[in-house]
């Protein structure tokens, strides 16, 4: 995803029902704009639905794998 950061959580919740297990979601700007996407970051890092890690390149990519 690379869109308006404030709506990342809304976007993932809209397409989440269509994701298969092991689907990969990559969200851009997770380091430089983390304050604007805080709710999304909390959701993908604290939920048991995803395994997420931050790849610290460019402006930061948070990579999430759907677990269930």
Backbone torsions as a table, in degrees:
resi	resn	phi	psi	omega
1	UNK	NA	140.2	173.6
2	UNK	-149.8	85.8	-175.1
3	UNK	-144.3	-159.8	177.7
4	UNK	-68.7	119.8	-169.6
5	UNK	-61.5	-32.6	-177.7
6	UNK	-64.1	-18.9	-175.9
7	UNK	-109.4	9.7	179.9
8	UNK	-56.7	-43.0	-179.5
9	UNK	-63.0	-42.8	177.5
10	UNK	-61.4	-42.0	-179.7
11	UNK	-63.1	-48.4	-177.4
12	UNK	-64.5	-36.8	179.2
13	UNK	-67.6	-28.3	177.9
14	UNK	-73.3	-40.9	-177.6
15	UNK	-97.5	-7.0	-179.4
16	UNK	-55.3	-41.4	179.7
17	UNK	-61.5	-18.0	-177.5
18	UNK	-96.9	-2.1	-178.1
19	UNK	-85.4	136.3	172.6
20	UNK	-82.6	161.5	172.2
21	UNK	-59.2	144.4	-177.4
22	UNK	74.1	8.3	173.2
23	UNK	-63.8	146.5	-178.6
24	UNK	-113.3	129.0	176.4
25	UNK	-117.0	128.3	178.4
26	UNK	-116.4	122.6	179.5
27	UNK	-113.9	126.4	-176.5
28	UNK	-82.7	157.5	173.3
29	UNK	67.9	29.4	-175.5
30	UNK	-72.3	-15.9	176.9
31	UNK	-95.9	-53.2	-174.1
32	UNK	-72.0	-26.7	-177.2
33	UNK	-120.5	27.2	-176.0
34	UNK	-59.0	-29.9	179.5
35	UNK	-67.8	-27.9	-179.3
36	UNK	-83.6	-17.4	-176.7
37	UNK	-124.9	28.3	-176.1
38	UNK	-56.8	-43.5	-179.3
39	UNK	-62.8	-38.0	177.0
40	UNK	-66.0	-45.6	-179.1
41	UNK	-61.7	-42.2	176.9
42	UNK	-63.0	-43.2	-177.8
43	UNK	-60.8	-49.0	-175.5
44	UNK	-79.8	-19.8	-179.8
45	UNK	-94.8	-25.5	-177.0
46	UNK	-105.3	-10.8	179.5
47	UNK	-79.7	146.3	174.8
48	UNK	-81.0	2.9	178.0
49	UNK	-81.2	-20.0	-172.3
50	UNK	-135.3	149.7	163.9
51	UNK	-108.9	122.3	-175.3
52	UNK	-128.4	146.8	173.8
53	UNK	-146.3	150.5	-178.3
54	UNK	-95.1	123.9	174.6
55	UNK	-98.7	111.3	-171.6
56	UNK	-86.7	67.4	173.1
57	UNK	-125.9	157.1	-179.5
58	UNK	51.9	-119.5	179.2
59	UNK	-100.6	11.7	179.8
60	UNK	95.4	127.3	175.3
61	UNK	-119.6	126.5	172.7
62	UNK	-100.5	121.3	-176.8
63	UNK	-107.0	124.3	-176.8
64	UNK	-123.3	134.4	175.9
65	UNK	-111.6	127.0	-178.9
66	UNK	-74.1	125.5	-177.7
67	UNK	-95.8	-36.0	-178.6
68	UNK	-150.4	NA	NA
